[in-house]
Amino acid sequence: MGAYAIRRLIWIPITVILVSMIVFLLVRFIPGNVVDLIVANMEQTSSKDIDRAAIEHALGLDKPVYVQYGIWVSNIVVHGSLGKSLNGNQDIVQEIIPRLPVTFELGLMSLIIAVLISIPIGVFAAMRQDSIPDYILRSIAILLISIPGFWIGTMIMIYPSIWWGWSPPMQLIPFTKDPIGNLGMFLLPSLVLGTSMTGSSMRMTRTMMLEVLRQDYIRTAWAKGLNERVVVIRHALKNALIPVITIIGMQLPILVGGAVIIEQIFVLPGIGRLLLNALTQRDYPVVSGITLVLSTFVIIVNLAVDLSYGWLDPRIHYQ
């Protein structure tokens, strides 16, 4: 496993570089230009002629794209800096760091909620195959897969305020000052974001449990007179979880992407909201820096998911 992990770690920088190149180029194909936005804002407050070429030179946008990319990468490697934003000239690292805990807390709570709901329900549905509870739970899973998370979040923000005059807190409650208030604030957005993962994970858990329960070693465990709890937890569940964990690992980018919308709906000052604002303002360095951080995190988590297979099933050997 050690050699396999080292090989995967070597590939992480290569993957991150490829991702950063793609994003660095694609973000510049978005209609509109940051210089156009700056010029439009300056024209509203100044009657003088605005030198567009001087603005492009000041922002470093008069250089070819590959030169801009080389400068950006060299700053990361040499100085550990993601650069400065084009709007406000703020250090990007200093903008990202305060927002990381918000997005990670939202993602972690969403993941925990999805796992705590989907796995027990999927196991129960498999153990009660083709019963009325099984049909009901499968229908709920399909419903959760079908309903977009942003629609649920919007309904939660609108209808309670109309019917009862209540709305979720709009200002961040720090965990260090009020842990209960902080968790209560993140509970609703985490539930909304977690539902996008719950349905598919629930169905995969049920499917894999049914397949494992038909294996010979499970029949042997039943023949020995072991009770249902021991058979399910000690013998069946670990093997059934391997594809489920794979699905969860594949859904992490969806979780990160969903955070962009959920943070905007619930007014959470996380990385997703910063990314959306940067895209709106065509702030290319901020978009590239956030993508670099998030893609690195997703790649590392997927490596951890791959390494967990050997713990779940000792028969798996890494080549």
Secondary structure, 3 states (H helix, E strand, C coil): CHHHHHHHHHHHHHHHHHHHHHHHHHHHHCCCCHHHHHHHHHHHHCCCCCCHHHHHHHHCCCCCHHHHHHHHHHHHHHHCCCCECCCCCCEHHHHHHHHHHHHHHHHHHHHHHHHHHHHHHHHHHHHCCCCHHHHHHHHHHHHHHHCCHHHHHHHHHHHHHHHCCCCCCCCCCCCCCCHHHHHHHHHHHHHHHHHHHHHHHHHHHHHHHHHHHCCHHHHHHHHCCCCHHHHHHHHHHHHHHHHHHHHHHHHHHHHHHHHHHHHHHCCCCCHHHHHHHHHHCCCHHHHHHHHHHHHHHHHHHHHHHHHHHHHHCCCCCCC
